[in-house]
Amino acid sequence: MNIRPPQIGPQPWEQVRGKLDQSLPFANMRDTPYYRDAVWEQFSKGEYERRYRALRAKMREHKLDALIVPGGPSHWSFGGGMLWLTGHWEWHALSSYVLVPLEGEPMMVYSMGGTHAEAVRRQVEVAVKDVRHSRSGRYADIMVERVRELKLERGRIGLMEIDPRHGDYLPVNQYNVLKENLPGAELVFTKGFLHELLSIHSAEELDCVRTAGKLCRDAMDAMVARARPGVKEYELRAAAGAAILEGGGDIDFLIIGSTPMANPAMIFGNPRPSGRVLKKGDIINMELAAGYRGYTAQVGSPIIGIFLGHTFIVTDTGHEIVDDFPLEIAVAASS
């Protein structure tokens, strides 16, 4: 399991621009003109400095010289520590990683090279400058190289969970590469390391929570507008998802199911909305979660029945007509 040295190093644009049809130069290109005018919402430099300070304070408390912080598409972690430290949400792979030394610059190992990596470098540059690609999934090779650059071969290296709810850590093949190529290092499995750092949100983080909450309401309103006899469950999912994406958010999950109120056969929405066609007298059960830059809000309110030929929102204070044409649907929207 010895690490494989890179076949070539980073390739400046002037050297690689005529070799874009060659896989190695393309995968390793740097400082291209690509995505220079892209616009991503990101946290401020000061906010990221606050996060790294807080993380390193905890590393000192646990006597760690470096920390490997993963982040994947798991619903439970929704990007995990990597998203918190970079703003990047990984969807190509089980996980990508940020290696954070107690002293020195952090390094991100991203799944892809080429244009994918260039886009991520642009997105995360406010938080981390050193973004290297995984060389076809050899994440631990790159982590070993960085540990050696930092001269931490005999240090204490913490490993955070990819998914803290299920207790999943980095894959065994990656762990074996670290263990075999850093025999003098102590690999430490941390537990819930990030939780207390996320418990109290900054003002910038709270703004994201509020936006995620609005996206949830937008998604529910879009479902109400779409719901009528003849519509399929997955079409409700499409309406809710479009509202979240149009608001600049991410779909965490959309649980939507329907059943006749006269003969109900469902107590919880369908985790995989189906092609079932809505009928007069149905109830729609749902639980929606919208993400915004790593912060998720949820809403779950049933859309119910036939009510005076108009669409109503049933609130704590009464009934509010939201349109004036006969959809024959009502919604219980007290959240």
KOLNU-519031 format. One record per residue (C-alpha): residue number from 1; residue in three letters; x, y negated, z. Coordinates in Angstrom, 1 decimal. Last residue first. Example, Ala and Ser with C-alpha at 12.3 -4.5 7.8 and 13.67 -1.06 7.14 Angstrom:
residues 2
ATOM  resi  resn    east   north      up
ATOM     2   ser    13.7     1.1     7.1
ATOM     1   ala    12.3     4.5     7.8
END
This chain:
residues 335
ATOM  resi  resn    east   north      up
ATOM   335   ser   -45.3   -24.8    11.3
ATOM   334   ser   -49.0   -25.5    10.8
ATOM   333   ala   -49.5   -24.7     7.2
ATOM   332   ala   -52.5   -22.4     7.0
ATOM   331   val   -53.3   -22.6     3.3
ATOM   330   ala   -56.5   -22.4     1.3
ATOM   329   ile   -57.2   -21.1    -2.1
ATOM   328   glu   -60.2   -21.2    -4.5
ATOM   327   leu   -58.2   -23.1    -7.1
ATOM   326   pro   -61.2   -25.2    -7.9
ATOM   325   phe   -59.9   -28.7    -8.6
ATOM   324   asp   -59.5   -31.6    -6.2
ATOM   323   asp   -56.0   -31.4    -4.7
ATOM   322   val   -54.4   -31.5    -1.3
ATOM   321   ile   -57.6   -31.6     0.7
ATOM   320   glu   -56.7   -32.0     4.4
ATOM   319   his   -58.4   -29.9     7.1
ATOM   318   gly   -58.0   -30.5    10.8
ATOM   317   thr   -55.6   -31.8    13.4
ATOM   316   asp   -53.5   -28.7    13.9
ATOM   315   thr   -53.3   -28.3    10.2
ATOM   314   val   -55.2   -26.3     7.5
ATOM   313   ile   -54.0   -27.5     4.1
ATOM   312   phe   -56.8   -27.2     1.7
ATOM   311   thr   -57.0   -26.2    -2.0
ATOM   310   his   -60.6   -26.6    -3.2
ATOM   309   gly   -63.5   -24.3    -4.1
ATOM   308   leu   -65.0   -24.5    -0.6
ATOM   307   phe   -62.3   -22.2     1.0
ATOM   306   ile   -61.4   -18.9    -0.6
ATOM   305   gly   -58.6   -17.1     1.2
ATOM   304   ile   -55.4   -17.8     3.0
ATOM   303   ile   -51.8   -18.9     2.5
ATOM   302   pro   -50.0   -17.7     5.5
ATOM   301   ser   -47.2   -19.7     7.2
ATOM   300   gly   -43.5   -18.8     7.6
ATOM   299   val   -40.8   -21.4     7.5
ATOM   298   gln   -37.1   -21.2     7.8
ATOM   297   ala   -34.1   -23.6     7.8
ATOM   296   thr   -30.6   -22.8     6.8
ATOM   295   tyr   -27.3   -24.7     7.0
ATOM   294   gly   -24.4   -23.8     4.8
ATOM   293   arg   -24.5   -26.6     2.3
ATOM   292   tyr   -28.3   -26.5     2.2
ATOM   291   gly   -30.1   -23.2     2.6
ATOM   290   ala   -33.8   -22.5     2.3
ATOM   289   ala   -35.5   -19.7     4.1
ATOM   288   leu   -39.1   -18.6     3.3
ATOM   287   glu   -41.2   -16.2     5.2
ATOM   286   met   -44.5   -15.2     3.6
ATOM   285   asn   -47.9   -13.7     3.9
ATOM   284   ile   -50.4   -14.4     1.1
ATOM   283   ile   -54.0   -13.5     2.0
ATOM   282   asp   -56.3   -12.3    -0.7
ATOM   281   gly   -60.0   -13.2    -1.0
ATOM   280   lys   -60.0   -13.7    -4.8
ATOM   279   lys   -57.2   -11.7    -6.3
ATOM   278   leu   -53.4   -12.2    -6.6
ATOM   277   val   -51.7    -9.8    -9.1
ATOM   276   arg   -49.0    -7.5    -7.7
ATOM   275   gly   -45.8    -7.8    -9.7
ATOM   274   ser   -43.7    -7.5    -6.6
ATOM   273   pro   -42.0    -9.8    -4.1
ATOM   272   arg   -39.0    -7.9    -2.6
ATOM   271   pro   -39.0    -8.6     1.2
ATOM   270   asn   -42.8    -8.3     1.0
ATOM   269   gly   -44.6   -10.4     3.6
ATOM   268   phe   -45.4    -8.9     7.0
ATOM   267   ile   -48.6    -7.4     8.4
ATOM   266   met   -49.7    -5.6     5.3
ATOM   265   ala   -52.7    -3.4     4.4
ATOM   264   pro   -55.6    -5.7     4.7
ATOM   263   asn   -59.1    -4.6     3.7
ATOM   262   ala   -61.3    -7.7     3.5
ATOM   261   met   -58.3   -10.0     3.7
ATOM   260   pro   -56.9    -8.4     0.6
ATOM   259   thr   -53.1    -8.2     0.5
ATOM   258   ser   -50.2   -10.4    -0.7
ATOM   257   gly   -46.5   -10.5    -0.2
ATOM   256   ile   -43.7   -13.1    -0.2
ATOM   255   ile   -40.3   -13.0     1.5
ATOM   254   leu   -38.0   -15.6    -0.2
ATOM   253   phe   -34.4   -15.5     1.1
ATOM   252   asp   -31.4   -17.8     1.4
ATOM   251   ile   -32.2   -19.7    -1.8
ATOM   250   asp   -29.7   -22.6    -2.1
ATOM   249   gly   -30.4   -26.3    -2.0
ATOM   248   gly   -30.1   -29.2    -4.4
ATOM   247   gly   -33.7   -30.2    -4.3
ATOM   246   glu   -34.4   -28.6    -7.7
ATOM   245   leu   -33.0   -25.4    -6.3
ATOM   244   ile   -35.4   -25.3    -3.4
ATOM   243   ala   -38.4   -26.2    -5.5
ATOM   242   ala   -37.4   -23.6    -8.2
ATOM   241   gly   -37.2   -20.9    -5.6
ATOM   240   ala   -40.7   -21.6    -4.3
ATOM   239   ala   -42.2   -21.5    -7.8
ATOM   238   ala   -40.3   -18.4    -8.8
ATOM   237   arg   -41.3   -16.6    -5.6
ATOM   236   leu   -44.9   -17.5    -6.3
ATOM   235   glu   -44.4   -16.0    -9.8
ATOM   234   tyr   -43.0   -12.9    -8.1
ATOM   233   glu   -46.2   -12.4    -6.3
ATOM   232   lys   -48.2   -12.4    -9.5
ATOM   231   val   -50.8   -15.1   -10.4
ATOM   230   gly   -54.2   -13.9   -11.6
ATOM   229   pro   -56.2   -15.5    -8.8
ATOM   228   arg   -54.5   -18.7    -7.6
ATOM   227   ala   -51.3   -19.7    -5.9
ATOM   226   arg   -49.1   -22.1    -7.9
ATOM   225   ala   -49.8   -25.3    -6.0
ATOM   224   val   -49.7   -23.5    -2.7
ATOM   223   met   -46.4   -21.9    -3.7
ATOM   222   ala   -44.9   -25.3    -4.6
ATOM   221   asp   -46.0   -26.7    -1.2
ATOM   220   met   -44.2   -23.8     0.5
ATOM   219   ala   -41.0   -24.5    -1.4
ATOM   218   asp   -41.2   -28.2    -0.7
ATOM   217   arg   -41.7   -27.5     3.0
ATOM   216   cys   -38.6   -25.2     3.0
ATOM   215   leu   -36.6   -27.9     1.1
ATOM   214   lys   -37.6   -30.4     3.8
ATOM   213   gly   -36.2   -28.1     6.5
ATOM   212   ala   -32.9   -27.7     4.6
ATOM   211   thr   -32.6   -31.4     4.3
ATOM   210   arg   -33.0   -31.8     8.1
ATOM   209   val   -30.4   -29.1     8.7
ATOM   208   cys   -28.0   -30.9     6.3
ATOM   207   asp   -28.4   -34.2     8.2
ATOM   206   leu   -27.7   -32.3    11.4
ATOM   205   glu   -24.4   -31.2    10.0
ATOM   204   glu   -23.3   -34.7     9.2
ATOM   203   ala   -24.3   -35.9    12.7
ATOM   202   ser   -22.2   -33.1    14.2
ATOM   201   his   -23.8   -29.9    15.4
ATOM   200   ile   -23.4   -28.2    18.8
ATOM   199   ser   -23.6   -24.4    18.6
ATOM   198   leu   -21.3   -24.0    15.6
ATOM   197   leu   -18.0   -24.0    17.5
ATOM   196   glu   -19.6   -21.8    20.1
ATOM   195   his   -20.3   -19.1    17.5
ATOM   194   leu   -17.0   -19.1    15.6
ATOM   193   phe   -15.2   -16.5    17.5
ATOM   192   gly   -18.1   -14.1    17.9
ATOM   191   lys   -15.7   -11.3    18.5
ATOM   190   thr   -12.0   -11.3    17.4
ATOM   189   phe   -10.2    -8.3    16.0
ATOM   188   val    -6.5    -8.9    16.7
ATOM   187   leu    -3.8    -7.9    14.3
ATOM   186   glu    -0.4    -8.0    16.1
ATOM   185   ala     2.4    -8.6    13.6
ATOM   184   gly     5.7    -6.6    13.4
ATOM   183   pro     4.4    -4.1    10.9
ATOM   182   leu     3.3    -6.9     8.5
ATOM   181   asn     3.2    -5.0     5.2
ATOM   180   glu     1.5    -1.8     6.5
ATOM   179   lys    -1.0    -3.5     8.8
ATOM   178   leu    -2.0    -6.2     6.3
ATOM   177   val    -2.3    -3.8     3.4
ATOM   176   asn    -4.3    -1.4     5.6
ATOM   175   tyr    -6.7    -4.2     6.6
ATOM   174   gln    -7.4    -5.0     2.9
ATOM   173   asn    -8.1    -1.4     2.1
ATOM   172   val   -10.2    -1.1     5.3
ATOM   171   pro   -12.6    -3.8     4.2
ATOM   170   leu   -12.7    -7.1     6.2
ATOM   169   tyr   -14.8    -7.0     9.3
ATOM   168   asp   -18.5    -6.0     9.8
ATOM   167   gly   -20.0    -6.4    13.3
ATOM   166   his   -23.6    -6.2    12.1
ATOM   165   arg   -24.6    -9.7    13.4
ATOM   164   pro   -21.0   -11.0    13.0
ATOM   163   asp   -20.9   -10.5     9.3
ATOM   162   ile   -17.5   -11.2     7.8
ATOM   161   glu   -16.1   -10.9    11.2
ATOM   160   met   -12.9   -12.8    12.3
ATOM   159   leu    -9.4   -11.3    12.2
ATOM   158   gly    -6.8   -12.9    14.4
ATOM   157   ile    -3.1   -12.8    13.7
ATOM   156   arg    -0.7   -12.6    16.6
ATOM   155   gly     2.8   -13.3    15.2
ATOM   154   arg     5.7   -11.1    14.2
ATOM   153   glu     5.5   -11.8    10.4
ATOM   152   leu     4.6   -15.4    11.2
ATOM   151   lys     7.4   -17.0     9.0
ATOM   150   leu     4.8   -19.4     7.4
ATOM   149   glu     5.9   -18.2     3.9
ATOM   148   arg     5.6   -14.6     5.2
ATOM   147   val     2.1   -15.2     6.4
ATOM   146   arg     1.3   -16.7     3.0
ATOM   145   glu     2.6   -13.6     1.1
ATOM   144   val     0.7   -11.3     3.4
ATOM   143   met    -2.5   -13.2     2.8
ATOM   142   ile    -2.0   -13.0    -1.0
ATOM   141   asp    -1.5    -9.3    -0.8
ATOM   140   ala    -4.5    -9.1     1.5
ATOM   139   tyr    -6.8   -10.5    -1.2
ATOM   138   arg    -5.9    -7.9    -3.8
ATOM   137   gly    -9.3    -8.2    -5.5
ATOM   136   ser    -8.3    -8.8    -9.1
ATOM   135   arg    -5.4   -11.1    -8.4
ATOM   134   ser    -7.2   -12.7    -5.4
ATOM   133   his    -7.0   -16.3    -6.6
ATOM   132   arg    -5.1   -19.0    -4.7
ATOM   131   val    -6.5   -22.2    -3.3
ATOM   130   asp    -4.0   -24.5    -1.4
ATOM   129   lys    -5.5   -27.9    -1.0
ATOM   128   val    -8.1   -27.3     1.7
ATOM   127   ala   -10.8   -29.5     3.1
ATOM   126   val   -11.2   -32.5     0.7
ATOM   125   glu   -10.0   -30.2    -2.1
ATOM   124   val   -13.0   -27.8    -1.7
ATOM   123   gln   -15.0   -28.6    -4.8
ATOM   122   arg   -12.1   -29.3    -7.1
ATOM   121   arg   -10.3   -26.1    -6.1
ATOM   120   val   -13.5   -24.2    -6.5
ATOM   119   ala   -13.9   -25.4   -10.1
ATOM   118   glu   -10.3   -24.5   -10.9
ATOM   117   ala   -10.8   -21.0    -9.5
ATOM   116   his   -13.8   -20.3   -11.7
ATOM   115   thr   -11.9   -21.7   -14.7
ATOM   114   gly    -9.1   -19.3   -14.4
ATOM   113   gly    -8.8   -17.0   -11.3
ATOM   112   met   -11.6   -15.3    -9.3
ATOM   111   ser   -12.1   -14.1    -5.7
ATOM   110   tyr   -10.8   -17.0    -3.8
ATOM   109   val    -8.0   -16.8    -1.2
ATOM   108   met    -7.9   -20.1     0.7
ATOM   107   met    -4.8   -21.4     2.4
ATOM   106   pro    -4.6   -23.6     5.5
ATOM   105   glu    -1.7   -26.0     5.9
ATOM   104   gly     0.8   -25.7     8.8
ATOM   103   glu     0.7   -25.0    12.5
ATOM   102   leu    -1.9   -22.8    14.1
ATOM   101   pro    -2.2   -21.1    10.8
ATOM   100   val    -5.6   -20.8     9.0
ATOM    99   leu    -6.0   -18.1     6.3
ATOM    98   val    -9.2   -18.8     4.5
ATOM    97   tyr   -10.9   -15.7     3.0
ATOM    96   ser   -13.2   -14.5     0.2
ATOM    95   ser   -15.9   -11.8     0.9
ATOM    94   leu   -17.9    -9.0    -0.6
ATOM    93   ala   -17.3   -10.7    -3.9
ATOM    92   his   -18.6   -13.0    -6.6
ATOM    91   trp   -21.1   -14.9    -4.4
ATOM    90   glu   -18.9   -17.0    -2.1
ATOM    89   trp   -20.2   -20.2    -0.6
ATOM    88   his   -17.5   -22.9    -0.6
ATOM    87   gly   -17.8   -25.9     1.7
ATOM    86   thr   -14.2   -25.3     3.0
ATOM    85   leu   -14.0   -24.6     6.7
ATOM    84   trp   -17.7   -23.9     7.4
ATOM    83   leu   -18.1   -21.9     4.2
ATOM    82   met   -15.1   -19.8     5.2
ATOM    81   gly   -16.5   -19.3     8.7
ATOM    80   gly   -19.6   -17.6     7.5
ATOM    79   gly   -21.0   -18.0     4.0
ATOM    78   phe   -24.6   -17.3     4.9
ATOM    77   ser   -23.8   -15.3     8.1
ATOM    76   trp   -26.9   -13.2     8.3
ATOM    75   his   -27.7   -13.5     4.6
ATOM    74   ser   -24.4   -12.0     3.6
ATOM    73   pro   -23.0   -13.8     0.6
ATOM    72   gly   -19.4   -13.8     1.9
ATOM    71   gly   -17.0   -15.7     4.1
ATOM    70   pro   -13.9   -14.6     5.9
ATOM    69   val   -11.6   -16.4     8.3
ATOM    68   ile    -8.1   -14.9     8.9
ATOM    67   leu    -6.6   -16.6    11.9
ATOM    66   ala    -3.0   -17.5    12.6
ATOM    65   asp    -0.7   -17.9    15.6
ATOM    64   leu    -3.3   -16.7    18.0
ATOM    63   lys    -2.9   -17.2    21.8
ATOM    62   his    -6.6   -17.0    22.5
ATOM    61   glu    -6.8   -20.5    24.0
ATOM    60   arg    -4.5   -21.7    21.3
ATOM    59   met    -6.8   -20.3    18.6
ATOM    58   lys    -9.7   -22.0    20.3
ATOM    57   ala    -8.0   -25.3    20.0
ATOM    56   arg    -7.2   -24.4    16.4
ATOM    55   leu   -10.8   -24.0    15.6
ATOM    54   ala   -11.8   -27.3    17.2
ATOM    53   arg    -9.1   -29.2    15.4
ATOM    52   tyr   -10.0   -27.5    12.1
ATOM    51   arg   -13.6   -28.5    12.5
ATOM    50   arg   -12.8   -32.1    13.4
ATOM    49   glu   -10.5   -32.4    10.4
ATOM    48   tyr   -13.3   -31.1     8.2
ATOM    47   glu   -15.7   -33.8     9.5
ATOM    46   gly   -13.0   -36.5     9.0
ATOM    45   lys   -12.5   -35.5     5.4
ATOM    44   ser   -16.2   -36.0     4.9
ATOM    43   phe   -18.6   -33.2     4.1
ATOM    42   gln   -19.3   -32.4     0.5
ATOM    41   glu   -22.0   -33.1    -2.1
ATOM    40   trp   -20.5   -32.0    -5.4
ATOM    39   val   -20.0   -34.1    -8.5
ATOM    38   ala   -18.0   -32.8   -11.4
ATOM    37   asp   -15.9   -35.4   -13.3
ATOM    36   arg   -12.6   -33.5   -12.9
ATOM    35   tyr   -14.4   -30.2   -13.7
ATOM    34   tyr   -11.7   -29.1   -16.2
ATOM    33   pro    -8.9   -31.4   -17.0
ATOM    32   thr    -6.5   -28.7   -15.8
ATOM    31   asp    -4.4   -29.0   -12.6
ATOM    30   arg    -3.5   -25.4   -12.4
ATOM    29   met    -3.6   -22.3   -14.6
ATOM    28   asn    -3.1   -18.9   -13.1
ATOM    27   ala    -5.9   -16.8   -14.6
ATOM    26   phe    -5.4   -18.4   -18.0
ATOM    25   pro    -1.7   -17.8   -18.1
ATOM    24   leu    -2.3   -14.1   -17.1
ATOM    23   ser    -5.3   -13.4   -19.4
ATOM    22   gln    -4.0   -14.8   -22.7
ATOM    21   asp    -6.6   -16.6   -24.8
ATOM    20   leu    -6.0   -19.8   -22.9
ATOM    19   lys    -2.4   -19.8   -24.1
ATOM    18   gly    -2.1   -23.3   -25.8
ATOM    17   arg    -3.3   -25.2   -22.7
ATOM    16   val    -1.0   -23.1   -20.5
ATOM    15   gln     2.3   -25.0   -20.5
ATOM    14   glu     0.8   -28.5   -20.5
ATOM    13   trp    -1.8   -27.4   -17.9
ATOM    12   pro     0.8   -26.2   -15.3
ATOM    11   gln     0.9   -22.5   -14.7
ATOM    10   pro     1.0   -21.2   -11.2
ATOM     9   gly     3.2   -18.1   -10.8
ATOM     8   ile     3.7   -15.1   -13.0
ATOM     7   gln     3.5   -11.4   -12.4
ATOM     6   pro     2.6   -11.9    -8.8
ATOM     5   pro     4.4    -9.6    -6.4
ATOM     4   arg     2.4    -6.4    -5.6
ATOM     3   ile     1.9    -5.7    -1.9
ATOM     2   asn     3.0    -2.3    -0.5
ATOM     1   met     0.0     0.0     0.0
END
